């Protein structure tokens, strides 16, 4: 079994899900007392979120590149960045390490293609929904992303940062997300991508008439597949 590197803390709520799911998946595959070999570096989200909100992505990239080198120094053989939004600075992180970087959108795109979905609703932070880094990744693989209108993008972004990242889950926000997902379905989306690692804390399959693709779950599965692959 190879050692998985996790760069987390953005937020720690979803990083905890990564740690749990990677270990659960290894146990399911190998049985007994098996657990995953993991090196985890968890950053202070406050120190990352501030520059992000200011649009200082160079500073974000430099900070996370340093943290990625710490993961590598701990013995990790691959790296997962446990957040969708911060993949905006994936090139800076990849340049800082000499181990494989497992991009969160890759297993998501692969799962969508395997299911035959080419037009999807994308939910995430404002950066993920609006900036090119994530939408272009999907588009380059033949998947057309639809995003909510501006008012609903503001709602989704607010719930992520003011509630889910703080461990707050409310029925009112769940109802709003159901409405937003129903609107995306009415506009022709064939599936919904939960493009923020916290969203699965709020909604699940029962909340949508369309299939949901949870990027956290897909990323964790890809990491375990990689770690248990011979060679």
Secondary structure, 3 states (H helix, E strand, C coil): CCCEEEEECCCHHHHHHHHHHHHHHHHHHHCCCCCCCEEEEECCHHHHHHHHHCCCHHHHHHHHHHHHHHHHHCCCCEEEECCCHHHHHHHHHHHHCCCEECCHHHHHHHHHHHHCCCEEEEECCHHHHHCHHHHHHHHCCCCEEECCCHHHHHHHHHHHHHCHHHCCCCHHHHHHHHHHHHHHHHCCCCEEEECCCCHHHCCCHHHCCCEEEEHHHHHHHHHHHHHHCCC
